[in-house]
């Protein structure tokens, strides 16, 4: 689980980073709005922890950017703005949860776990979408109970999309974050790998979003 922490306070940011890392989560910590947008343009993550009062802008503009890009990332706002109007504004602009500073790290961890379960239905090891199953520990996948013979690149693509079900993943993200990191990848052609993967798992799972990338829609299964 990769979490993007957008927080300019050094003490709070470091405390949150350590607490999440101790739970086995990978944390990318950035302190500016512009840096967060640049990161999200080319990198994958599973959840965003977002401060609103950033040095170079209001964190709410990141929510607007995420909606425009159709990334569908779960977001928890971490803010000292504690009025009802502030909380409603954050939630109405696309945040999934709102936690007022100061807060206990144990409460933040609980909310992160709850949001991950709601967003992905992921127990940390097993992924299931219709008749398609994947076990992260064993690197095995099956369809209708029959094992799938996947290459390393095909498995990496399938895992990436199943973990991020219902979210569009751009071609650039898949090419740079998934395929380029595989030393056994013979062909870097995303289209070739995706065609082979679709042939093996069957129709109706992977949907192309023209001009953007790919998505697995859980509601369609």
BAFI-3210 file (N, C-alpha, C; in Angstrom, 3 decimals, decimal comma, padded with zeros to 6 digits):
// residues 221
n [1|2|3|4|5|6|7|8|9|10|11|12|13|14|15|16|17|18|19|20|21|22|23|24|25|26|27|28|29|30|31|32|33|34|35|36|37|38|39|40|41|42|43|44|45|46|47|48|49|50|51|52|53|54|55|56|57|58|59|60|61|62|63|64|65|66|67|68|69|70|71|72|73|74|75|76|77|78|79|80|81|82|83|84|85|86|87|88|89|90|91|92|93|94|95|96|97|98|99|100|101|102|103|104|105|106|107|108|109|110|111|112|113|114|115|116|117|118|119|120|121|122|123|124|125|126|127|128|129|130|131|132|133|134|135|136|137|138|139|140|141|142|143|144|145|146|147|148|149|150|151|152|153|154|155|156|157|158|159|160|161|162|163|164|165|166|167|168|169|170|171|172|173|174|175|176|177|178|179|180|181|182|183|184|185|186|187|188|189|190|191|192|193|194|195|196|197|198|199|200|201|202|203|204|205|206|207|208|209|210|211|212|213|214|215|216|217|218|219|220|221]
n.u [000,843|000,737|001,119|000,472|001,611|000,796|001,975|003,109|004,136|006,875|007,288|004,786|004,467|006,675|006,058|003,657|004,608|006,408|004,666|002,921|004,751|005,684|003,539|003,848|003,347|004,082|005,382|005,194|006,370|005,530|005,840|004,682|002,024|002,337|004,396|003,132|001,179|002,825|004,020|001,820|001,099|002,663|003,124|002,026|-000,229|-002,056|-003,631|-004,312|-003,098|-003,962|-002,996|-004,504|-003,620|-001,184|002,161|002,224|-000,375|-003,940|-004,966|-007,382|-007,497|-006,083|-007,868|-009,762|-008,185|-007,660|-010,252|-010,723|-008,820|-009,780|-008,816|-009,739|-008,749|-008,698|-009,039|-007,930|-008,431|-006,245|-006,373|-006,157|-008,329|-011,321|-014,043|-017,569|-018,347|-015,897|-015,290|-017,444|-017,059|-014,648|-015,374|-017,467|-016,044|-014,784|-013,187|-012,763|-012,721|-012,277|-010,044|-009,440|-006,794|-005,215|-004,551|-004,833|-002,372|-003,112|-005,835|-005,748|-004,455|-006,420|-008,491|-007,311|-007,004|-009,704|-010,693|-009,233|-010,254|-012,945|-012,630|-011,201|-011,699|-009,745|-007,702|-005,036|-003,742|-005,323|-007,074|-010,115|-012,235|-015,168|-014,992|-012,313|-009,334|-006,647|-003,641|-001,454|000,723|001,546|001,850|000,050|-002,612|-006,020|-008,780|-012,134|-011,500|-009,418|-005,947|-003,940|-001,555|000,745|002,986|005,752|005,414|002,707|001,469|002,239|000,922|-001,769|-002,042|-001,555|-003,795|-005,927|-005,538|-006,072|-008,783|-011,610|-010,441|-009,042|-006,033|-003,307|-001,748|000,893|001,596|001,452|003,372|005,741|005,832|005,239|005,956|008,557|010,049|010,524|012,943|012,902|011,360|010,651|009,473|008,534|006,101|003,097|000,584|000,832|001,280|-001,109|-003,039|-002,402|-002,902|-005,651|-006,604|-006,030|-007,472|-010,008|-012,921|-014,424|-013,287|-011,006|-011,110|-010,698|-009,954|-010,355|-007,677|-006,676|-006,122|-006,358|-008,818|-010,213|-013,445|-015,201|-017,937|-019,047|-018,844]
n.v [-001,190|002,073|005,316|008,729|011,462|014,708|017,322|020,119|020,627|019,890|018,355|017,063|015,792|014,033|012,427|011,185|009,857|007,995|006,500|005,307|003,896|002,047|000,359|-001,087|000,258|001,987|005,193|008,257|011,381|014,659|018,243|020,362|021,675|021,826|019,993|017,631|017,370|017,102|014,672|012,882|012,904|011,067|008,896|006,072|005,745|004,743|006,032|009,296|011,556|014,638|017,890|021,104|023,778|024,666|025,697|026,715|026,931|026,127|023,071|022,070|022,500|020,405|018,305|019,061|018,844|016,066|015,049|016,070|014,708|012,212|010,296|009,150|008,699|007,675|010,022|011,521|014,332|016,282|018,669|021,868|023,451|023,693|024,213|023,598|024,302|024,235|021,496|020,381|021,547|020,392|017,641|017,798|018,546|016,281|014,770|011,826|011,546|013,458|014,791|016,485|018,547|019,014|015,462|012,032|009,636|006,981|007,090|008,140|006,006|004,029|005,151|005,239|002,476|001,699|003,196|002,131|-000,484|000,063|001,262|-000,515|-003,132|-004,864|-007,227|-007,226|-009,392|-011,131|-010,719|-010,235|-010,246|-010,701|-013,738|-013,739|-014,184|-013,297|-013,893|-012,224|-013,012|-015,525|-014,997|-015,916|-016,371|-016,912|-017,931|-018,528|-020,652|-021,893|-022,075|-019,306|-018,822|-016,564|-014,088|-012,315|-009,576|-009,447|-010,359|-008,294|-006,081|-006,920|-007,200|-004,537|-003,201|-004,562|-004,064|-001,407|-001,165|000,061|002,455|004,617|003,999|005,539|005,269|006,157|005,908|003,114|002,250|003,474|002,952|000,273|-001,539|-000,668|-001,165|-003,835|-006,174|-008,460|-007,971|-008,402|-007,173|-003,812|-002,956|-001,787|-002,248|-004,787|-006,464|-005,984|-006,931|-009,669|-010,301|-009,771|-011,753|-014,035|-013,768|-013,267|-011,628|-008,507|-007,703|-005,900|-002,568|-000,223|003,165|005,517|007,365|007,809|005,569|002,516|000,473|-001,576|-002,386|-002,955|-003,006|-003,953|-006,639]
n.w [000,000|-001,049|000,081|-000,399|001,248|001,816|003,255|005,008|007,526|009,463|011,854|012,268|009,801|009,767|011,960|011,126|008,862|009,997|011,634|009,752|008,172|010,033|010,058|007,821|005,468|002,452|002,215|000,598|001,040|000,571|000,451|-000,807|-002,838|-005,648|-006,072|-005,332|-007,345|-009,615|-008,959|-008,936|-011,582|-012,917|-011,261|-009,308|-006,588|-003,620|-001,779|-000,509|001,883|002,906|003,561|003,970|004,152|002,428|001,430|-001,199|-002,087|-001,831|-000,505|-001,395|-004,102|-005,149|-004,865|-006,779|-009,069|-009,065|-009,527|-012,066|-013,525|-013,282|-011,486|-009,133|-006,556|-003,138|-000,493|002,483|004,350|006,277|008,569|010,253|010,093|011,497|011,419|010,796|008,197|006,850|006,997|005,606|003,123|002,316|002,138|000,274|-001,937|-002,722|-000,956|001,068|003,772|006,790|008,974|011,901|012,960|016,174|016,080|017,162|016,363|016,303|015,713|013,125|011,770|012,042|010,545|008,023|007,466|007,448|005,282|003,168|003,145|002,473|-000,018|-001,640|-000,866|000,055|001,606|002,070|001,017|-000,647|-003,684|-005,351|-008,071|-009,475|-011,158|-011,196|-009,522|-007,334|-005,629|-003,663|-002,090|-003,056|-005,706|-007,598|-009,902|-010,850|-012,920|-012,805|-011,135|-012,449|-012,925|-014,016|-016,527|-016,406|-017,650|-016,100|-016,548|-017,317|-014,981|-013,219|-014,345|-014,099|-011,292|-010,500|-011,588|-010,353|-007,633|-007,667|-008,309|-010,119|-010,721|-013,086|-014,718|-016,072|-019,319|-019,309|-016,598|-016,264|-018,110|-017,177|-014,407|-014,021|-016,218|-016,979|-014,758|-014,657|-014,963|-016,492|-018,622|-021,893|-024,088|-024,293|-025,012|-024,148|-025,254|-026,421|-024,185|-022,792|-024,561|-024,610|-021,932|-021,722|-023,432|-021,956|-019,501|-020,314|-021,783|-020,683|-018,308|-018,307|-019,210|-021,786|-021,552|-023,704|-024,977|-022,465|-020,540|-018,762|-017,037|-014,468|-013,902|-011,110|-010,615|-012,894|-012,865]
ca.u [000,000|001,541|000,365|001,068|001,374|001,054|001,951|004,304|004,635|007,933|007,080|003,613|004,730|007,585|005,338|002,737|005,413|006,930|003,550|002,442|005,814|005,700|002,438|004,177|002,912|005,088|004,943|005,879|006,023|005,819|005,459|004,090|000,944|002,871|005,166|002,164|000,575|003,843|004,190|000,647|000,996|003,418|003,332|000,848|-000,358|-003,343|-004,394|-003,666|-003,344|-003,817|-003,134|-005,127|-002,829|000,145|002,884|002,000|-001,769|-004,928|-005,057|-008,634|-007,272|-005,638|-009,090|-010,316|-007,301|-007,894|-011,530|-010,592|-008,005|-010,511|-007,969|-010,540|-007,949|-009,237|-008,333|-008,262|-007,910|-005,695|-006,379|-006,509|-009,596|-012,218|-015,453|-018,444|-018,288|-014,635|-015,393|-018,391|-016,445|-013,682|-016,073|-018,218|-015,099|-014,276|-012,470|-013,515|-012,732|-011,721|-009,531|-009,023|-005,579|-004,326|-005,238|-004,015|-001,920|-003,883|-007,082|-005,417|-004,210|-007,705|-009,244|-006,647|-007,368|-011,123|-010,888|-008,684|-011,226|-014,112|-012,294|-010,631|-012,079|-008,463|-007,278|-003,584|-003,173|-006,183|-007,897|-011,148|-013,162|-015,920|-014,347|-010,877|-008,732|-005,191|-003,025|-000,209|001,806|002,010|001,962|-000,777|-003,925|-006,858|-010,055|-013,099|-010,820|-008,346|-004,740|-003,534|-000,120|001,038|004,368|005,983|004,811|001,252|001,078|002,417|-000,163|-003,028|-002,025|-001,679|-005,172|-006,852|-005,383|-006,670|-010,048|-012,495|-009,645|-008,331|-004,584|-002,886|-000,724|002,208|001,851|001,710|004,635|006,894|005,832|005,065|006,740|009,967|010,728|010,636|014,146|012,647|010,423|011,252|008,886|007,976|004,859|001,949|-000,525|001,062|001,039|-002,511|-003,779|-002,169|-003,578|-007,087|-006,872|-005,934|-008,491|-011,334|-013,518|-015,280|-012,574|-010,202|-011,746|-009,850|-010,481|-009,667|-006,866|-006,231|-005,466|-007,134|-009,495|-011,058|-014,656|-015,749|-019,394|-019,473|-018,659]
ca.v [000,000|003,287|006,492|010,034|012,410|016,090|018,013|020,957|020,685|018,893|017,445|016,229|014,937|012,962|011,507|010,397|008,970|006,892|005,655|004,518|002,969|000,970|-000,548|-001,754|001,035|002,821|006,583|009,313|012,616|015,891|019,383|021,407|021,290|021,624|018,737|016,530|017,232|016,529|013,263|012,108|012,834|009,931|007,837|005,443|005,569|004,147|006,895|010,585|012,299|015,973|019,127|022,148|025,005|024,384|026,938|027,223|026,878|025,435|021,657|021,755|022,504|019,063|017,515|019,433|018,254|014,621|014,799|016,374|013,653|010,951|009,325|008,419|008,308|007,989|011,147|011,964|015,665|016,535|020,128|022,590|024,130|022,797|024,610|022,711|024,686|023,730|020,048|020,109|021,947|019,366|016,427|018,079|018,674|014,976|014,017|010,706|011,682|014,745|014,634|017,802|018,622|017,857|014,173|010,906|008,824|005,729|007,352|008,246|004,659|003,344|005,713|004,785|001,076|001,639|003,737|001,147|-001,580|000,542|001,637|-001,589|-004,472|-005,556|-007,656|-007,234|-010,577|-011,699|-009,835|-010,997|-009,468|-011,716|-015,052|-013,507|-014,174|-013,118|-013,955|-011,479|-013,742|-016,631|-014,519|-016,782|-015,860|-017,920|-017,477|-019,619|-021,752|-022,446|-021,239|-018,527|-018,791|-015,179|-013,626|-011,371|-008,286|-009,591|-010,407|-006,963|-005,245|-007,366|-006,839|-003,086|-002,793|-005,140|-003,331|-000,082|-001,401|001,218|003,657|004,668|004,106|006,060|004,523|006,587|005,300|001,682|002,072|003,916|002,425|-001,181|-002,264|-000,289|-001,672|-005,291|-006,489|-009,593|-007,543|-008,505|-006,114|-002,742|-002,515|-001,973|-002,808|-006,228|-007,121|-005,879|-007,841|-011,035|-010,448|-009,880|-013,070|-015,064|-013,649|-013,195|-010,308|-007,922|-007,282|-004,702|-001,620|000,856|004,523|006,038|008,554|007,951|004,370|001,294|000,344|-002,736|-001,922|-004,004|-003,028|-004,624|-008,079]
ca.w [000,000|-001,158|000,512|-000,631|002,339|001,390|004,554|005,097|008,898|009,565|012,978|012,005|008,646|010,140|012,839|010,310|008,015|010,813|012,075|008,611|007,778|011,025|009,727|006,567|004,315|001,794|002,312|-000,142|001,761|-000,160|001,287|-001,618|-003,741|-007,000|-006,076|-005,288|-008,675|-010,503|-008,605|-009,335|-013,032|-013,459|-010,270|-008,729|-005,148|-003,291|-000,893|-000,268|003,113|002,335|004,319|003,150|004,162|001,894|001,140|-002,550|-002,509|-001,012|-000,825|-002,085|-005,549|-005,528|-005,040|-008,088|-010,082|-009,079|-010,168|-013,486|-014,122|-013,103|-010,816|-008,157|-005,391|-001,812|000,125|003,833|004,640|007,612|008,587|011,469|009,858|012,226|011,386|010,040|006,785|006,294|006,833|004,517|001,863|001,949|001,732|-000,949|-003,044|-003,136|000,068|001,640|005,228|007,237|010,335|012,377|013,775|016,326|016,159|017,610|015,243|016,290|015,005|011,704|011,255|011,960|009,413|006,798|007,240|007,109|003,938|002,236|003,030|001,737|-001,388|-002,441|-000,426|-000,014|002,939|002,138|000,377|-001,671|-004,490|-006,040|-008,886|-010,204|-011,133|-011,280|-008,187|-007,320|-004,306|-003,750|-001,427|-003,894|-007,099|-008,430|-010,300|-011,483|-013,451|-012,647|-010,460|-013,270|-012,822|-015,186|-016,803|-016,733|-017,595|-015,002|-016,903|-017,271|-013,563|-012,634|-014,851|-013,508|-009,875|-010,390|-011,877|-009,385|-006,377|-007,878|-009,008|-010,329|-010,970|-014,356|-014,625|-017,364|-020,056|-018,857|-015,291|-016,446|-018,826|-016,393|-013,042|-013,992|-017,212|-017,025|-013,573|-014,727|-015,720|-017,378|-019,647|-023,223|-024,913|-023,484|-025,625|-023,270|-026,030|-026,587|-022,896|-022,430|-025,441|-024,130|-020,648|-021,995|-024,029|-020,924|-018,452|-020,935|-021,999|-019,658|-017,097|-018,543|-020,131|-022,265|-021,520|-024,888|-024,789|-021,071|-020,041|-018,571|-015,750|-014,178|-013,228|-010,266|-010,676|-014,101|-012,722]
c.u [000,884|000,671|001,157|000,643|001,765|000,869|003,241|004,876|005,642|007,675|005,912|003,876|005,633|006,904|004,391|003,506|005,905|005,804|003,046|003,480|005,902|004,596|002,654|003,731|004,075|004,568|005,835|005,425|006,479|005,235|004,827|003,024|001,474|003,659|004,239|001,535|001,577|004,030|003,036|000,484|001,670|003,560|002,006|000,904|-001,787|-004,226|-003,599|-004,085|-002,988|-004,040|-003,750|-004,271|-001,405|000,836|002,555|000,555|-002,646|-005,026|-006,333|-008,452|-006,739|-006,839|-009,723|-009,499|-007,531|-009,209|-011,438|-009,808|-008,641|-009,662|-008,713|-009,783|-008,694|-008,386|-008,859|-007,623|-007,434|-005,550|-006,713|-007,805|-010,720|-013,686|-016,262|-018,376|-017,011|-014,723|-016,325|-017,790|-015,440|-014,348|-016,840|-017,307|-014,399|-013,478|-013,372|-013,632|-012,019|-011,322|-008,929|-007,762|-005,864|-005,133|-004,266|-003,628|-002,695|-005,212|-006,823|-005,207|-005,515|-008,511|-008,629|-007,050|-008,825|-011,369|-010,346|-009,657|-012,434|-013,799|-011,894|-011,109|-010,877|-007,997|-005,760|-002,948|-004,007|-007,021|-008,874|-012,092|-013,908|-015,259|-012,826|-010,301|-007,216|-004,708|-001,647|000,962|002,402|002,252|001,181|-002,121|-004,705|-008,142|-010,999|-012,439|-009,668|-007,135|-004,435|-002,018|000,223|002,543|004,511|005,334|003,296|000,752|001,162|001,306|-001,490|-003,110|-002,241|-003,112|-006,162|-006,751|-006,088|-007,978|-010,907|-011,741|-008,957|-006,836|-004,068|-001,837|000,664|002,566|002,193|003,059|005,830|006,984|005,767|006,017|008,221|010,754|010,926|011,848|013,958|011,708|011,113|010,757|008,264|006,661|003,685|000,793|-000,389|000,755|-000,442|-003,367|-003,618|-002,901|-005,079|-007,445|-006,894|-007,051|-009,902|-011,859|-014,258|-014,591|-011,852|-010,895|-010,753|-010,596|-009,715|-008,939|-006,323|-005,458|-006,429|-007,754|-010,153|-012,236|-015,257|-017,259|-019,919|-019,377|-019,783]
c.v [001,248|004,499|007,752|010,965|013,801|016,969|018,825|021,056|019,547|017,881|016,506|015,269|013,772|011,945|010,602|009,404|007,754|005,939|004,766|003,487|001,795|-000,047|-001,234|-001,015|001,853|004,254|007,473|010,635|013,824|017,065|020,528|020,850|020,976|020,328|017,533|016,300|016,634|015,049|012,422|012,003|011,588|008,756|007,328|005,499|005,132|005,033|008,175|011,126|013,749|017,084|020,182|023,402|024,762|025,677|027,548|027,092|026,111|023,982|021,270|021,736|021,164|018,140|017,803|018,814|016,754|014,280|015,036|015,275|012,276|009,877|008,553|007,974|008,601|009,063|011,382|013,334|015,714|018,049|020,680|023,372|023,251|023,205|023,611|023,027|024,188|022,229|019,697|020,454|020,897|018,104|016,635|018,204|017,369|014,200|012,921|010,809|012,986|014,591|015,969|017,671|019,384|016,561|013,121|010,061|007,509|005,915|007,477|006,869|003,895|003,847|005,316|003,355|000,947|002,122|002,783|-000,008|-001,154|000,756|000,454|-002,986|-005,404|-005,919|-007,724|-008,400|-011,051|-010,630|-010,677|-010,050|-010,451|-013,069|-014,945|-013,345|-014,004|-013,128|-013,317|-012,248|-014,822|-016,223|-015,423|-016,121|-016,983|-017,274|-018,670|-020,863|-022,367|-021,524|-020,525|-018,569|-017,396|-014,926|-012,647|-010,023|-008,348|-009,639|-009,019|-006,019|-005,612|-006,979|-005,341|-002,638|-003,352|-004,442|-001,986|-000,190|-000,136|002,523|003,555|004,845|004,490|005,158|004,875|005,962|003,816|001,449|002,392|003,250|000,906|-001,876|-001,927|-000,826|-003,174|-005,675|-007,638|-009,242|-007,535|-007,383|-005,070|-002,234|-002,823|-002,628|-004,316|-006,967|-007,096|-006,807|-009,286|-011,294|-010,591|-011,244|-014,155|-014,973|-013,545|-011,766|-009,818|-007,480|-005,949|-003,819|-000,526|002,184|005,291|007,343|008,734|006,715|003,211|001,269|-001,033|-002,227|-003,063|-004,128|-003,749|-006,144|-008,679]
c.w [000,000|-000,851|000,193|000,489|001,851|002,619|004,706|006,504|009,114|010,675|012,717|010,858|008,997|011,048|012,071|009,448|008,802|011,217|010,947|008,178|008,736|010,784|008,375|005,318|003,757|001,745|001,455|000,479|000,951|000,612|000,498|-002,552|-005,129|-007,101|-006,068|-006,654|-009,653|-010,225|-009,138|-010,843|-013,599|-012,503|-009,721|-007,210|-004,863|-002,426|-000,674|001,091|002,804|003,354|003,402|003,063|003,735|001,470|-000,213|-003,021|-001,549|-001,459|-001,542|-003,598|-006,035|-005,703|-006,395|-009,206|-010,196|-009,774|-011,663|-014,211|-013,983|-012,420|-009,727|-006,925|-004,093|-001,138|001,540|004,026|006,086|007,742|009,960|011,297|010,408|012,195|010,565|008,553|006,119|006,032|005,678|003,167|001,385|001,441|000,429|-002,166|-003,390|-002,120|000,642|003,152|005,583|008,695|010,784|013,230|015,065|016,476|016,687|016,402|015,152|015,568|013,500|011,089|011,080|010,765|008,079|006,478|006,799|005,683|002,883|002,047|002,209|000,257|-002,248|-002,060|-000,362|001,384|003,079|001,423|-000,801|-002,359|-005,277|-006,761|-009,777|-010,041|-011,195|-009,875|-008,314|-005,882|-004,387|-003,150|-002,331|-005,348|-008,057|-008,704|-010,953|-011,969|-013,456|-012,066|-011,227|-013,219|-014,136|-015,315|-017,306|-016,729|-016,434|-015,299|-016,840|-015,838|-012,930|-013,081|-014,184|-012,034|-009,692|-010,598|-010,871|-008,033|-006,461|-008,665|-009,014|-010,520|-012,320|-014,089|-015,998|-018,013|-019,538|-017,516|-015,432|-017,120|-017,941|-015,025|-012,976|-014,957|-017,157|-015,837|-013,575|-015,572|-016,698|-018,518|-021,007|-024,116|-024,013|-024,046|-024,711|-024,010|-026,188|-025,298|-022,529|-023,288|-024,977|-022,816|-020,841|-022,571|-022,957|-019,883|-019,021|-021,030|-020,761|-018,395|-017,304|-019,577|-020,502|-022,152|-022,588|-024,588|-023,384|-020,613|-019,905|-017,170|-015,664|-013,360|-012,426|-010,416|-011,927|-013,995|-011,894]
res [x|x|x|x|x|x|x|x|x|x|x|x|x|x|x|x|x|x|x|x|x|x|x|x|x|x|x|x|x|x|x|x|x|x|x|x|x|x|x|x|x|x|x|x|x|x|x|x|x|x|x|x|x|x|x|x|x|x|x|x|x|x|x|x|x|x|x|x|x|x|x|x|x|x|x|x|x|x|x|x|x|x|x|x|x|x|x|x|x|x|x|x|x|x|x|x|x|x|x|x|x|x|x|x|x|x|x|x|x|x|x|x|x|x|x|x|x|x|x|x|x|x|x|x|x|x|x|x|x|x|x|x|x|x|x|x|x|x|x|x|x|x|x|x|x|x|x|x|x|x|x|x|x|x|x|x|x|x|x|x|x|x|x|x|x|x|x|x|x|x|x|x|x|x|x|x|x|x|x|x|x|x|x|x|x|x|x|x|x|x|x|x|x|x|x|x|x|x|x|x|x|x|x|x|x|x|x|x|x|x|x|x|x|x|x|x|x|x|x|x|x]
***
